[in-house]
Amino acid sequence: MSHKITGPSNFYVRKLIRDLWKTKIKIWRRISKKLSSSRKNSVSPNLYRINKKTKENDVVVIPGKVLGIGELDHKVTIACLDYSKSAKQKIEASGSKILSIEELLEQNPKGSGVKIFY
């Protein structure tokens, strides 16, 4: 009987999960757990949903892929694992910033003021 490997197979994602867990800070550990869960539990919000659930100048972490349906009408900082081409264009057009989760971790190691978007 062989052992079945579970979790993401992407090296970058596996490294990110380990780095987030090593911080021992609650918010980063929650994101680490979400990233290491199965694909059927992955998060892929559209821009209209992000627009509806956020306010001006919010910092949001999305442990998944951002999709480009909808518009943003206020400035938000979005840190995500991946994003579609149309989502990137619309985010930049609204004056918002898009970062990788690693970049946000470097900028804000304590995780203060960061919201997790499930």
N, C-alpha and C positions, 0 to 999 in steps of 0.2 A: 504494500500500500504506500503510495507516495503522498507527500504533503502538498496541499494546494496553496499557492501563494495568493493572498488576498490584498486588496488595497490597490492604489494607483500604480501603473507600470512605468509611468513617465518619471525619469530621474529627477527632473526639475521639481516636480510636485512632491516627490518623496523627500527631497532635501528641504523644501520649504516646510513640510509637515514637521520634520525633525527640528528645524531652526525655531519654528513657532513654539513647539513644545518645550524646548530648552529654556525659553524666557521665564517660565514659571509664573507668568502673569495670566490672570483668568481669561481676559478677552482673547488673547492670542492662543491660549489652549483650546478655547471653544471653536475658534476658526480651524485649528489643527485637527480637531475631532471631526468637524464637518467635512474637511477636505479628504480625510482618510476613510470616510464612509463610502458605501456602495454608490455606483453611478445612478441607480434609480432614485437616489435621494439628492441628486445634484441640483444646484440652483441655477436658473437661467431666466432672470427677470428682463422684461422689456423696459424701454426708457419711460413709457407712460406710467408704469407702476412705480419706478424710481421717483419720477416727478411727483406722483401723488403722495408718496410716503415720506418725502424729505422736505426740508425747509432750506432757505437761503444759507449758504456757507456751511452746510453739514458736511461731515467727513464720513463716508460710508465704505464698508468693506463687503464685497460680494465674493463668497467662496465658490465661484463658478464663472459662467460666461454671461456677459451683458449682450442683449440682443437689441436691434435698432428700430423696433416698432414704437412709434410715438415721438414726442418731442420733450425737451427740457426747457422750462421757462425761467429757471433761476440757476445761480452758480452753485455747483456741488463739487466736492472732490471725491472721486470714485476710485477705489483700489480694488482690482479684480484679478482673477486668474487669467481670463481671456476676454476678448470682445470681438464683435463682428465689425466688418469694415464700415458699414453704415452707422453703427453705434458710435464708433470713434469720430466720424465726421460730424455727427449731430452733437456729440458732447463738446467737441472743440468749438463748434459754431455757437454754442450757447455761452461760451466763456468759461466753462467748467474745466477741471483738470482730471486727467485719467492717469493713474499710477499702477504699478504692479504692487502686490501685497508686500513683497520684499522691500520696495522703496518706502512704503508707508511705515513698515516696521523700523527701518533705519531712522526715519524722520520723527517718529513718535513711539519710542520703545516702551513707554508706560501704557500706551493705548488710551490715553485720556481724551474724551470727547469723540471717540470713534463709535459708530453704530454698526452693528452687524445686520446685514440684509439677508434674510432667509427666504 
